Amino acid sequence: MKKIRYNSTRGNEKNVESSYAIVKGLANDGGLFVPDQIPTLNKTFEELKDLSYQEIACYVLGEFLTDFTEEEIKHCVYSAYDHKFDNSDIAPIVKKNDYYYLELFHGSTIAFKDMALSILPYLMTTAAKKQGITNEIAILTATSGDTGKAALAGFGDVEGTKIIVFYPKNGVSKIQERQMTTSEGKNTLVVGIDGNFDDAQNGVKAIFNDQEFNQKLNKVGVQLSSANSINIGRLLPQVVYYVYAYSRLVKEGEIQDGEQINVVVPTGNFGNILAAYYAKEMGLPMNKLICASNDNKVLYDFFETGTYDRRRDFVLTMSPSMDILISSNLERLIYTIAGEDASVVNELMDRLQTEGQYTITEDMKAKLDAFYPAFATEAMTQEAIKDEFEDINYMLDPHTAVAKVAFDKYINETKDTRKTVIVSTASPYKFTKSTLMALDNRYENIDDFELLHELNTVSRVDIPEAVKDIEKRPILHSTVCEKGGMADLVLDFLKN
């Protein structure tokens, strides 16, 4: 097997091992680590179709993490994908009429972030040992709602680590906030900031890029890493469930080995759909990657025009995990379509920072034909939730509903009859008010936590353990700070 190395999209760190990239999180030059080649799937799906999720994870990750031993990868995989998931398939596909919903919310925090953040602590601690790192690792992350709790669940009380999560104080659902603020673990800190997700993400990136700040941390025996999908160790495990989903469709006789499918992904920070792109580049038979946006449709506009422009109003929607105007993982795709020319990436990212926008060349835009963009308004999202429940008795969360709208637009425009997987990224129990309000306005003035039981009555789906009795759990984190005070707060926490 050829060794795969990793390079920064900004060009100053090259040819590093995956273990180095995972521990670093973000490259020293502010870039994101990318593999120097995408490995090829060298097994047929007739061979893969009878494998478990864990076995396929070992296979796919083994192709990317070539400096890890087979035993190390097995340890990480089987430690992550265990009883924490309430479905033995880990990522089951549910067929409803002609739709295939890939349910990624069966983990301990009922959102798709569990799929990668269950394994990241094991990858991180294994990678640190391989790199001979003795410093304490501080996980610093920004969240639009789901990454935060999943990271806290993964890294809570993990020896040799601390974790700090920043979230927009008024930009997540009540259930999401309570999941984070009740998180246990002596090594955890949860902070609400006075701003939106982009403010939190920009603050985290600024801390990573502040060399003087990082030197201070080094003096106290601490180094930073990230649990966001800017960390390649967060991104690569997401490739697994696309390979697994295809294998299940083959196993169930829904498709033939080699038959093309489409995938619809509700998209904010671009990591989930980039993982689908990597799977396609590995040789997974995919036709279109349908990029679904909400009213913050910066990605839709980019794919339509070739211009990425964050200079617009930030909209708080019923699908808050997609309320993002700076999609960090898009930088990895830009690097690819720029022919891996870091100078192009640097120029475009500088423009985004200084001017708030950039435009790619026509040659670069021509390389985006795998993607089909679509967006859903709030009214469309609500209608999709109501229609699916009334038509087939299947409750969508507001993010999956955005994907459903995008797929319907795609079908109406293209008349494409290929089988399509809709990525279902969260349980409706994470967004009780938004979900039930789509059915009936009478739920408007009912407390989110009371609505857990109402949703149970309406949907006849059991309340997940992740949120059962959540309103009774003690709040352990109440820190709030201005976006300009993030660095001082991090330093104070890590000194102790």
Buried (B, 14 or more C-beta within 10 A) or exposed (E): EEEBBBBBBBBEBEEBBBBBBBBBBBBBBBBBBBBBEBBEBEEEBEEBBEBEBBBBBBBBBBBBBBBBEEEBBBBBBBBBBEEBBBEEEBBBBEEEEEBBBBBBBBBBBBBBBBBBBBBBBBBBBBBBBBBEBEBBBBBBBBBBBBBBBBBBBBBBEBEBBBBBBBBBBEBBBBBBBBBBBBBEBEBBBBBBBBBBBBBBBBBBBBBBBBEEBBEBBEEEEBBBBBBBBBBBBBBBBBBBBBBBBBBBBBBEEBBEBEBBBBBBBBBBBBBBBBBBBBBBBBEBBBBBBBBBBBBBBBBBBBBEEBEBBBEEEBEEBBBBBBBBBBBBBBBBBBBBBBEBEBEBBBEBBEBBEEEBBBBBEEEBBEBBEBBBBBBBBBEBBBBBBBBBBEEEEBBBBBBBBBBBBBBBBBBEEEEBEBBBBBBBBBBBBBBBBBBBBBBEEEBEEBEBBEBBEBBBEBBEBEBBEBBBEBBEBEEBBEBEBEBEBBBEBBBEBBEE
